[in-house]
Amino acid sequence: MASSQYQEHPWYTSLLGLAENFRTSNPPNIRLCIHCLQSIFTFNPAPHIEARTHLQLGSILMTHTKNTDLARTHLEKAWSISSTISNADEVRYESASILSQLYEKQMQSQLAKPILRHAIEMSQRAPYWHCRLLFQLAQIHALEKDMVSAMSLLSVGADYAAAARSEYTRLLFLLSKGMLALIERNIEMVSECMGQAGNLIDHFTGSPAHKESLKVFFLVLQVCHYLMAGQVKSVKPVLKQLQQSIQTITQIHTEDEPPMSSNPVDQFHWLPKEHMCVLVYLVTVMHSMQAGYMDKAQKYTDKALMQIEKLKMLDTHPLLLTFQLMLLEHIIMCRLIMGHKSIAIQEIFQACHVCQQQPRLFSMHSAQIHTLIGLYAMSMNCMEAAEAQFKTALEHSSGEGELAGFINLNLAIVYLRMNRQSDLHRLAEVIDPDTLHSHSHSMKAAAFFVKGLQSFFEANYVDAKRFLRETLKMANAEDVNRLTSCSLVLLGHIFLSLGNNQEAMNLVTPAMQLAGKIPDVHVQLWASSLLKDLYRLIGDSVNEAEGYRMHTSFSQSLLRDHFQSSQLSEHGLIQWTTGPCPFHLNTSVTGSSVL
């Protein structure tokens, strides 16, 4: 509908009404809708009408067509006209926002930033738009990894929302700032933001739906904080709280809610509750993965991916693609641990397809994708390819952060298996538990394991036992089951090599049981091999036969999967280190569990 300022122009309201009728008809007739709007220009409309019409045309072209160049032209005209006249506030801010989104999609954020800055300056008396534009500009800076500018804008937004008496939006700004501080590993800033936000949420008196969504945001950040620190056991109470909170949100019906605040600054949503559900599934998968519960991770991944597919039928929100990609990254690691390499390599291709739908995704996740290919190549005993993938991943990650630490530890194992001592020596500082650039408890425990493995390869059993006992102490403290099972079986192998069969048996037996719970087929293969030898040495022929049967079963299962994977065209992905993803290799049908 046209607002009161346009009622003096019957030709305008008629054409606008006709355009809206074509847009909302079933099916929509976008061509005639655009034709009606373009006809408005033949009347030489007043500047505010001309600006609004350019905005409407730009928005419709962006949403319903692939003609982004024409959409951009209309949006630029809408912004240009509205920013120079006094009676077009809504058009001015909306055109600035949508035009900036278009520039971002075209990877031209340098054009978006000055427009948003100008619009922010002009919108001091338009509270809703002022906050929305601040969020938008902060997001651009965050995507460019300029966290100082992003956090500064979020601080401005929090102060503005407080002055406008909106505790809800103030909390959204604060929690967003906490999220960026978490990404930056700025622990002091995280503590400050989370402490302030936690206190404000406890005393929040607004709508129950608002309070619960703020609580979910807060708890998601807390869970991520623990997981990034590798504190898998410590996070359990917070994760349980989060799961209870998301259940509460799904039970709140909009019709039962009291009217939302009349304060325009309150008109924001952090996430739709359907997206929140997917996010809670995702952090649960992250926890299950770190704790070593592969079956649980697989169950929640399947639920989350099904939910994403349903939501994508209604709206292909970019965030859903990010969630989908992160879920795939975790489930691929699960597949490799469980000995399902042929599914893993097809899912890596699916991750590449998801990236293709949004160009920025690949630039943000390329290091993870090459890491996954490296892990796959390792599992296929293609060590040169694994090395090349890990080196490519390090380049894409700039060699910094937790991912770089994880890559270096796996690269060290590659060099150990290839007996390349000089290359291993060059990694000494970045894999040393005492100098490791990581705040993660789990990562430090993993570094002790790699040192133990290195000492084992060198037949330095005294140091190997010392490092592995440190791994066990750390892994047990936080229930990191996979590291525990790997350390137990390696210690058992060491004691077998030293002729201490009873001690070896005491270590390998629980390793086998724990590996079965995960399930980690590679540790099961290793442990069953040791068990059959141990039972043979102590003369227990019945258990020796059972150990032999288990070892043969695991071995044949892995060999079948290895052969199947090597025959897939996707296996050629291990040679890809530069340029776009070689999609021509993706000829097989992706597993139904993914789609």
C-alpha positions in Angstrom: 0.0 0.0 0.0 1.1 3.6 -0.7 1.6 5.8 2.4 -0.4 9.1 2.9 2.2 11.2 1.2 1.4 9.5 -2.1 -2.4 9.7 -2.0 -2.5 12.9 -4.1 -1.2 10.8 -7.1 -3.9 8.4 -8.2 -1.8 7.2 -11.1 0.9 6.2 -8.6 -1.3 4.3 -6.2 -3.0 2.6 -9.2 0.2 1.4 -10.7 1.6 0.5 -7.4 -1.5 -1.6 -6.5 -1.4 -3.3 -9.9 2.3 -4.1 -9.5 1.6 -5.6 -6.0 -1.3 -7.6 -7.5 1.0 -9.1 -10.1 3.7 -9.8 -7.5 1.4 -11.6 -5.1 -0.7 -13.5 -7.7 -0.4 -17.3 -7.8 1.9 -17.9 -9.6 3.6 -14.4 -9.4 3.9 -12.5 -12.7 7.1 -10.7 -12.0 7.5 -9.5 -15.6 4.2 -7.5 -15.5 5.0 -6.3 -11.9 8.3 -4.8 -13.1 6.5 -3.3 -16.2 4.0 -1.5 -13.9 6.7 -0.1 -11.7 8.7 1.1 -14.7 5.6 2.8 -16.0 5.8 5.2 -13.0 8.8 6.9 -14.5 6.8 8.1 -17.5 4.9 10.4 -15.2 8.1 12.3 -14.1 7.4 11.5 -10.5 8.6 13.6 -7.5 12.0 12.6 -6.2 10.7 10.7 -3.2 8.4 8.6 -5.5 11.2 8.1 -8.0 13.6 6.9 -5.2 11.0 4.5 -3.8 10.3 3.0 -7.2 14.0 2.5 -8.0 14.2 0.7 -4.6 11.2 -1.5 -5.3 12.5 -2.4 -8.8 16.0 -3.1 -7.4 14.6 -5.4 -4.6 12.3 -7.3 -7.0 15.1 -7.8 -9.6 17.4 -9.0 -6.8 14.9 -11.4 -5.3 13.2 -12.8 -8.4 15.7 -12.5 -11.3 19.4 -13.1 -12.1 19.7 -9.6 -13.5 21.9 -8.3 -10.6 23.5 -5.5 -12.8 20.1 -3.9 -13.4 19.1 -4.4 -9.8 22.3 -2.7 -8.8 21.6 0.3 -11.1 18.1 0.8 -9.6 19.4 0.5 -6.0 22.2 2.9 -6.7 19.7 5.4 -8.1 17.4 4.9 -5.0 20.3 5.6 -2.7 21.7 8.5 -4.7 18.3 10.3 -4.8 17.1 9.5 -1.3 20.3 10.6 0.4 19.9 14.1 -1.0 16.2 14.8 -0.1 14.6 15.2 3.3 11.3 13.2 3.0 12.7 9.8 2.1 14.2 8.4 5.3 12.8 4.8 4.9 13.9 4.6 1.3 17.3 6.0 2.1 18.1 3.5 4.8 16.5 0.5 3.1 18.3 1.2 -0.2 21.6 1.6 1.7 21.1 -1.7 3.4 20.0 -3.7 0.3 22.6 -2.1 -2.0 25.3 -3.0 0.5 24.1 -6.6 0.6 24.4 -6.7 -3.2 27.9 -5.3 -3.1 28.8 -7.9 -0.6 27.5 -10.7 -2.8 29.6 -9.3 -5.6 32.6 -9.4 -3.3 32.8 -5.5 -3.4 32.5 -4.7 0.3 34.8 -1.7 -0.2 31.8 -0.1 -1.9 29.4 -1.1 0.8 31.3 0.3 3.8 31.2 4.1 2.9 27.5 3.9 2.1 26.7 2.2 5.4 28.9 4.6 7.3 27.0 7.6 5.7 23.6 6.0 6.4 24.6 5.3 10.0 25.5 9.0 10.4 22.2 10.1 9.0 20.0 7.6 11.0 20.6 8.8 14.5 16.9 9.7 14.8 15.7 6.5 13.1 16.4 3.9 15.9 15.5 0.7 14.1 17.6 1.6 11.0 20.5 3.0 13.0 20.9 -0.4 14.9 20.3 -2.5 11.8 22.9 -0.6 9.8 25.4 -0.8 12.7 24.9 -4.6 12.8 25.4 -4.8 9.0 28.6 -2.8 8.9 30.0 -4.7 11.9 29.3 -8.0 10.0 31.2 -6.8 7.0 34.2 -5.9 9.1 34.0 -9.3 10.9 34.0 -11.1 7.6 37.1 -9.2 6.6 38.6 -10.2 9.9 38.8 -6.6 11.0 37.6 -7.5 14.5 38.7 -4.2 16.2 36.4 -2.2 13.9 33.5 -4.7 14.2 33.7 -4.8 18.0 33.9 -1.0 18.2 30.6 -0.7 16.1 28.9 -3.3 18.3 29.9 -1.3 21.4 28.4 1.8 19.8 25.3 -0.2 19.1 25.0 -1.5 22.7 25.4 2.1 24.1 22.8 3.4 21.6 20.3 0.6 22.5 20.8 1.2 26.2 20.1 5.0 25.7 17.0 4.0 23.7 15.8 1.8 26.6 16.1 -1.5 24.8 17.7 -4.1 27.0 16.9 -6.8 24.4 18.8 -5.1 21.5 21.6 -4.0 23.9 22.0 -7.7 24.7 22.1 -8.7 21.0 24.9 -6.2 20.5 26.8 -7.4 23.6 26.5 -11.1 22.8 27.5 -10.4 19.2 30.6 -8.7 20.5 31.3 -11.7 22.8 31.0 -14.0 19.8 33.6 -12.0 17.9 35.9 -11.9 20.9 35.5 -15.7 21.1 36.5 -16.1 17.4 39.5 -13.9 18.2 40.4 -15.9 21.3 40.3 -12.6 23.3 39.5 -14.4 26.6 39.5 -11.2 28.6 36.9 -9.6 26.3 34.8 -12.8 26.2 34.7 -12.9 30.0 33.8 -9.2 30.2 31.0 -9.5 27.6 29.6 -12.8 28.9 29.7 -11.6 32.5 27.7 -8.4 31.7 25.3 -10.2 29.4 24.6 -13.0 31.9 23.7 -10.5 34.6 21.4 -8.6 32.2 19.7 -11.8 31.0 19.0 -12.9 34.6 17.2 -9.6 35.2 15.5 -9.3 31.8 11.8 -8.5 32.1 10.8 -8.4 28.4 8.9 -11.0 26.4 9.5 -14.7 27.3 10.4 -15.5 23.7 13.0 -12.7 23.7 14.4 -13.9 27.0 14.7 -17.5 25.8 16.3 -16.6 22.5 18.9 -14.4 24.4 19.5 -17.3 26.7 20.1 -19.7 23.8 22.5 -17.2 22.2 24.4 -16.9 25.6 24.5 -20.6 26.2 25.7 -21.4 22.6 28.6 -19.0 23.2 29.4 -20.7 26.5 29.3 -24.2 25.0 31.6 -23.0 22.1 33.9 -21.4 24.7 34.3 -24.7 26.5 34.7 -26.7 23.3 37.4 -24.3 21.9 39.2 -24.8 25.2 38.9 -28.6 24.7 36.9 -29.0 27.9 34.6 -31.7 26.8 33.5 -32.9 30.3 33.2 -29.4 31.9 30.8 -28.3 29.1 28.2 -31.0 29.8 26.0 -29.1 32.3 25.9 -26.0 30.0 25.1 -28.1 27.0 22.2 -29.7 29.0 20.9 -26.2 29.9 21.1 -25.2 26.2 19.1 -28.3 25.1 16.5 -27.5 27.8 16.3 -23.9 26.7 15.7 -24.8 23.0 12.9 -27.1 24.1 11.3 -24.2 25.9 11.6 -22.0 22.8 9.9 -24.5 20.6 7.0 -24.8 23.0 6.4 -21.0 23.1 3.7 -20.3 20.6 3.6 -16.8 19.1 -0.2 -16.5 19.6 0.3 -17.1 23.4 2.9 -14.4 23.6 2.0 -10.9 25.0 2.3 -8.1 22.4 5.9 -7.3 21.4 7.5 -4.1 22.6 6.4 -0.9 20.9 10.0 0.3 21.0 11.3 0.3 17.4 14.8 -0.7 18.7 13.3 -4.0 19.8 12.3 -5.1 16.4 15.2 -7.5 15.8 15.5 -11.3 15.8 18.7 -13.1 16.6 17.7 -16.2 14.7 14.3 -17.9 13.8 13.7 -20.7 16.2 14.0 -23.3 13.4 17.5 -22.0 12.8 18.3 -22.1 16.5 17.3 -25.8 16.6 19.8 -26.5 13.8 22.5 -24.6 15.7 21.9 -26.6 18.9 22.1 -29.8 16.9 25.4 -28.5 15.5 27.0 -27.7 18.8 25.8 -31.1 20.1 27.6 -32.7 17.1 30.7 -30.7 17.9 30.6 -32.0 21.5 29.9 -35.6 20.5 32.8 -35.5 18.0 35.3 -34.1 20.6 34.1 -36.6 23.2 34.5 -39.5 20.8 30.8 -40.5 20.5 30.6 -41.1 16.7 27.2 -42.7 16.7 25.7 -39.8 18.6 27.4 -37.3 16.3 26.0 -39.2 13.3 22.5 -39.3 14.8 22.3 -35.5 15.4 24.0 -34.7 12.1 21.3 -36.7 10.2 18.5 -34.8 12.2 20.1 -31.4 11.5 20.7 -32.0 7.8 17.0 -33.2 7.4 15.9 -30.0 9.2 18.2 -27.9 6.9 16.7 -29.5 3.7 13.2 -28.7 4.9 14.1 -25.1 5.7 15.9 -24.6 2.4 12.7 -25.4 0.5 11.2 -22.3 2.1 14.3 -20.0 2.2 17.9 -20.6 1.1 19.3 -18.4 3.9 23.1 -18.2 3.7 23.4 -19.2 7.3 21.8 -22.6 6.5 24.6 -23.3 4.0 27.2 -22.4 6.7 25.5 -24.8 9.2 25.3 -27.5 6.5 29.0 -27.1 5.7 30.0 -27.3 9.4 27.9 -30.4 9.9 29.4 -32.1 6.9 33.0 -31.2 8.1 32.2 -33.0 11.4 30.5 -36.0 9.9 33.3 -36.6 7.4 35.8 -36.9 10.3 33.3 -39.4 11.9 33.2 -41.4 8.7 37.0 -41.6 8.6 37.3 -42.7 12.2 34.6 -45.3 11.7 36.3 -46.7 8.6 33.8 -45.4 6.0 36.2 -43.7 3.6 34.1 -44.2 0.5 31.2 -42.2 2.1 33.7 -39.6 3.4 35.2 -38.7 0.0 31.7 -38.3 -1.5 30.7 -36.1 1.4 33.8 -34.0 0.9 32.6 -33.4 -2.7 29.2 -32.4 -1.3 30.9 -29.9 1.0 32.5 -28.4 -2.1 29.1 -28.2 -3.8 27.7 -26.3 -0.8 30.6 -23.8 -1.0 29.8 -23.3 -4.7 26.4 -21.9 -3.8 28.0 -19.0 -1.9 31.5 -17.9 -3.1 32.5 -16.6 0.3 32.0 -20.0 1.9 34.9 -21.6 0.1 37.3 -18.8 1.0 36.3 -19.2 4.7 36.3 -23.0 4.7 39.0 -24.0 2.1 41.5 -24.8 4.8 39.1 -27.2 6.5 38.2 -28.9 3.2 41.9 -29.4 2.3 42.5 -30.7 5.9 39.7 -33.2 5.4 41.1 -34.4 2.1 44.5 -34.7 3.9 42.9 -36.9 6.6 41.2 -39.0 3.9 44.5 -39.4 2.0 46.2 -40.5 5.3 43.5 -43.1 5.8 44.2 -44.4 2.3 48.0 -44.5 3.0 48.6 -41.9 0.3 51.2 -40.0 2.3 52.6 -37.7 -0.4 49.0 -36.5 -1.2 48.2 -36.1 2.5 51.3 -33.9 2.9 50.4 -31.8 -0.1 46.8 -31.3 1.2 48.0 -30.4 4.7 50.5 -27.9 3.3 47.7 -26.4 1.1 45.4 -26.2 4.2 48.2 -24.4 6.2 48.5 -21.8 3.4 44.8 -21.2 3.4 44.7 -20.9 7.2 47.7 -18.5 7.2 49.4 -21.1 9.5 47.6 -19.6 12.5 45.0 -20.7 15.1 43.7 -24.1 16.4 43.2 -25.5 12.9 46.9 -24.9 12.0 47.8 -26.7 15.3 45.6 -29.7 14.3 47.1 -29.8 10.8 50.7 -29.7 12.1 50.0 -32.6 14.4 48.7 -34.7 11.6 51.5 -33.6 9.3 53.9 -34.8 12.0 52.2 -38.2 11.9 52.6 -38.3 8.1 56.4 -37.6 8.5 56.6 -40.3 11.2 55.0 -42.8 8.9 57.2 -41.8 6.0 60.4 -41.9 8.2 61.2 -38.3 7.3 63.1 -37.3 10.4 64.5 -34.0 9.1 61.0 -32.7 8.1 59.7 -33.9 11.5 62.5 -32.0 13.3 61.4 -28.8 11.5 57.9 -29.1 13.0 59.4 -29.7 16.5 58.5 -26.3 18.0 54.9 -26.1 16.6 54.0 -29.6 17.9 55.7 -29.4 21.3 53.0 -29.4 24.0 55.0 -26.8 26.0 55.2 -24.3 23.1 52.0 -25.2 21.2 50.1 -22.1 20.2 46.8 -23.4 21.4 44.4 -22.6 24.3 42.8 -26.1 23.9 43.2 -28.7 26.6 42.4 -31.5 24.0 44.9 -30.1 21.5 47.7 -30.1 24.1 46.8 -33.7 25.1 47.0 -34.6 21.4 50.5 -33.0 21.2 51.6 -35.2 24.0 50.3 -38.2 22.1 52.2 -37.3 19.0 55.4 -36.9 21.1 54.7 -40.3 22.5 54.2 -41.8 19.1 57.5 -40.2 17.9 59.4 -41.6 20.9 57.8 -45.1 20.2 59.0 -44.9 16.5 62.5 -44.1 17.8 62.2 -47.1 20.3 62.7 -44.6 23.1 60.2 -46.3 25.4 61.0 -44.4 28.6 60.0 -41.1 27.0 57.1 -42.6 25.1 55.6 -43.9 28.3 56.1 -40.5 30.0 54.4 -38.6 27.2 51.5 -41.1 26.8 50.8 -41.1 30.6 50.5 -37.3 30.3 48.1 -37.7 27.4 46.0 -40.2 29.4 45.9 -37.9 32.4 44.7 -35.0 30.3 42.3 -37.0 28.2 40.7 -38.7 31.2 40.2 -35.3 33.0 37.9 -34.2 30.1 36.6 -37.5 28.8 38.3 -37.2 25.5 37.7 -40.9 24.7 39.4 -41.3 21.4 42.7 -39.9 22.7 42.3 -42.2 25.7 41.8 -45.3 23.5 44.7 -44.4 21.2 47.1 -43.8 24.2 46.0 -47.1 25.9 46.6 -49.2 22.8 50.0 -47.5 22.1 51.1 -48.0 25.8 50.0 -51.6 25.5 52.1 -52.0 22.3 55.1 -50.6 24.2 54.7 -53.0 27.1 54.3 -55.9 24.7 57.6 -54.8 23.0 59.3 -54.7 26.5 58.0 -58.3 27.2 55.6 -57.2 30.0 52.6 -59.1 28.7 50.3 -58.7 31.7 50.7 -54.9 31.8 50.1 -54.9 28.0 46.9 -56.9 28.5 45.7 -54.5 31.2 46.0 -51.6 28.8 44.9 -53.2 25.5 41.7 -54.7 26.8 40.1 -51.4 28.0 41.4 -49.7 24.8 39.5 -52.3 22.7 36.3 -51.8 24.8 36.5 -48.0 24.5 37.3 -48.2 20.8 34.2 -50.3 20.3 32.0 -47.7 22.0 33.3 -44.9 19.8 33.5 -46.9 17.4 37.0 -46.4 16.1 37.7 -49.2 13.6 41.4 -48.4 13.3 42.1 -48.7 17.0 40.0 -51.8 17.1 42.1 -53.3 14.3 45.3 -52.4 16.2 44.1 -53.6 19.6 42.7 -56.9 18.1 46.2 -57.5 16.5 47.9 -57.0 19.9 45.3 -59.1 21.7 45.7 -62.2 19.5 49.5 -62.0 20.0 49.1 -61.6 23.8 46.7 -64.5 24.0 49.2 -66.6 22.0 52.0 -65.7 24.3 50.1 -66.7 27.4 48.8 -69.9 25.8 45.1 -69.0 25.7 44.1 -70.6 22.4 40.4 -69.9 22.7 40.8 -66.1 23.1 43.7 -66.2 20.6 41.2 -67.6 18.0 38.6 -64.9 19.0 41.3 -62.2 18.6 42.3 -63.6 15.2 38.6 -63.7 14.1 38.1 -60.0 15.2 41.3 -58.9 13.6 40.4 -60.6 10.3 36.9 -59.1 10.4 38.2 -55.5 11.0 40.9 -56.0 8.4 38.6 -57.3 5.7 36.1 -54.5 6.4 38.7 -51.8 6.0 40.2 -53.5 2.9 36.8 -53.6 1.2 36.2 -50.0 1.9 39.7 -49.1 0.9 39.2 -50.8 -2.5 35.8 -49.2 -3.0 37.2 -45.8 -2.2 40.2 -46.2 -4.6 37.8 -47.1 -7.4 35.7 -43.9 -7.0 36.4 -41.1 -9.4 36.2 -38.8 -6.4 39.4 -40.4 -5.1 41.2 -38.2 -7.6 40.4 -35.2 -5.3 43.5 -36.0 -3.3 45.6 -34.5 -6.2 43.7 -31.1 -6.0 45.7 -28.4 -4.4 45.1 -25.3 -6.5 42.3 -23.7 -8.5 38.6 -24.4 -8.3 37.2 -27.8 -7.1 37.5 -30.4 -10.0 33.7 -31.1 -10.0 34.1 -33.3 -13.1 35.4 -36.0 -10.7 32.1 -36.1 -8.8 30.2 -38.8 -10.9 29.0 -41.2 -8.2 25.8 -41.0 -6.3 26.2 -39.3 -2.9 25.1 -41.3 0.1 21.4 -41.0 1.0 22.3 -40.3 4.6 23.6 -36.9 3.5 20.8 -35.7 1.2 
